[in-house]
Amino acid sequence: MALSEIDRNLLARCVSKKPKAWEDFVDRYMGLVIHVINHSALCRSIRLTNEDREDLASEVFYELVRDDFAVLRHFRAESSLATYLTVVTRRIVVHQLLRNKNPSALSDNADAAQDAVDGRSGGHAGNGHDPSATDRIETRDEVERLLEELEGTEAQIVRMYHLEGKSYQEISSTMGMPENSIGPTLSRARQKLRKVAAE
């Protein structure tokens, strides 16, 4: 997926340190960062508190601005910005999780664990229960393979859910389709990927 004009302008504003550019960047991608944090922890059976999530998100955004936005300057626009940030965020988060395994990160906080499963924290607050949050496909390669097999509406929904971290409610609003049809669409897409993988 090519870099969108919105993200191209946002990147240019950030690296040029235009007023409010960084605030706009954080507003746009906080939800994606929180989703990657939740999913990375969930895959490793690490339960996070809200404080843990905030610390990890701060670490991600710190790495993005460090050395005069070096990470953003290195982006070659060969994929969408969301895809690039997903890969970068996962690398940072996994490194921090493995280095900082501590009692709070491994605590039996039921509410925090449920938030991680539902994807309700951070940028997804108020977006409602997302019953398939644990079914998000983990790697960029898997998503790109799946997108090659899809077209039209299915491809758009997979891209928004897996690469942009959008909730069912947000996808429903963007696509103009019933929220309860998003899950079945994603299930069909995953079945196609499994079929391709088995061949």
N, C-alpha and C positions, 0 to 999 in steps of 0.2 A: 504494500500500500504506500503510495507516494506521500510525501510531506504535504499537509494541507496548507493553504495560504494563511489561515489563521495562526497555525503553529509557526510557519515561516516568519511571519511578522512578530509573533511573540518572542521567538528566539532572538531575532535581530534587536528588539527592544531591550531584552535582558542583557545581552552581551555589550550593548551600547549604554547600559545603565540608565535607561530612560525612566522618568518618574512613574511610579506605580507598576512598572513592568514586572518586577519580582513578585509583588502582591498578586497580580493577575495570574502569573505562572503558578503560584502556590494554590490559588483558588481553583484553577483549572485541573491540577494534577494531584491535589491532596487525596482525593477519593481513590485514585489509582494506587498511590503509594501505600495507603492504609490497607487496601485490598491485598497487595503483594505481601505486606507485613503479616497480615492475618493468615494468608494461605501458606506462606513459608513456615510460619510457626506451627500451623495445623499439621502440615506434612511431616513435621519432626516431633509431633506430640508435645509441643511446648505450649503451655497455657500462658497467655499474656494478660497482665493487668492493663488498665487504661494508661497508667503511668509508663509502663513498658512500651506501649505503642507510641506514646508521645515522644519518648526518648529515641526510639528507632526512627520515627519520622523526622525528628530534628537532625539525627545523624545523616539521614539520606539527603535532606535539603542542604545541610552543611557541606557535604561532599560535592553537591552540585554547584555551590557558589565558590568553593575553595579554589585558590589559585586563579582568581579572575575568571570564574565560570569555565574552567578548563574542560570539565566533562561535557558541557553543552557545546563548547567550541570544537570538540573532537567529533561531534555528531556529523556524519557525512550525508544525511538525508537519503539513505538507501532504503529506509523503511519509514513507517510512520513514527512520529515522536513518541507516541504512547508505547509502541513496541520497544523502542530504544530505552525508554525510561523503565519499562518493566524489567528488562534484562539488567540494567544498571542497578535498579533498586533491589532486585533479588540478590545480586552479588553482594551488595553492601549489607543487607539484612542478614543473609545466611552467615556472613563473616562475623557480624556482631552477635548473633544468636549462639554460634559455636564458641565464641570467645567469652561471652558474658553469661553463660548458664549460671543462674543464681536462684535463690529460693523464691524471689518474687516472680521470675519468669516461669518457674515450674510449680507455682502454687495452685492449689485446688480451688480457684476462684470460679465458681459455677457461672456467675453472670458474665465474667470476662471470656470464659470458654465458649459460652453460648453466643456472645457477640462475635467471636471469631468465626463460628460456624455460620451465623446468619449474615455476616458482613454488615452489621448494623452500626458499627462505630465509625468515628471520623467522618469522612466526606459522604458516607452513606446513611448518616443518621436521618431518621424520619422517612426513609425510602421504603419502609415496610419489609416484611419477612421475605427473604429470597430462598425458597426451599431447596434450590440446587447449588448453593454457594460452594458446597464441598465437592461438586462435580466439575468445577472449573478445570480446564486442561492446563497443566502446569508449565509446559515449556513452549517457547516461541516456535521451535521446529514443529511440534505437534500441531500448533494452531495454523502455521503456514501450510503444512501438508493438508490439513482439513480444508483450508480456504481454497486450495487448488482444486478440490473435488466439488466445491459448491459454487453456486452463482445466485445472483439476485438477492431476494429477501433473506434467505438462509445465510448467505455469506455476510451480509450487513449485520445480522443479529449476532452471529458468532464473533465478528470483529468487535462489535460494541461491548459484548459481554466478556470475552476472554482477553482482548487487548486493551480496551479502554476502561474496564472495570465497572461498567454501568450496571445498575440494578434493573430488575424486570420492569419496574415502574418507569424508569427513565427511558428504557428501550421502547416500551409501549407508547409513551408520549412522543418520542422521536419518530417512530415508524407508523403511528396512527393505527395500531392494531391492539386487540384485547390483551390485557396483561396475562390472562390465563392461557394464552396461546404461545407465549414465549418459551416456557418450559418444554412443551412437546416439540417445538421447532428445534431447540437445542439438543433434545434427546435424539431426534431423527438425524441431526448432523453428526452426533457422536457415534451413532450406529454406522453411518457411512464410513467414518474414519476406522472403526473397528473392522469393518468388512474389507476395506482397502488394506489394512495392516495384515489381515489374515491371508490375503491373496499372494 
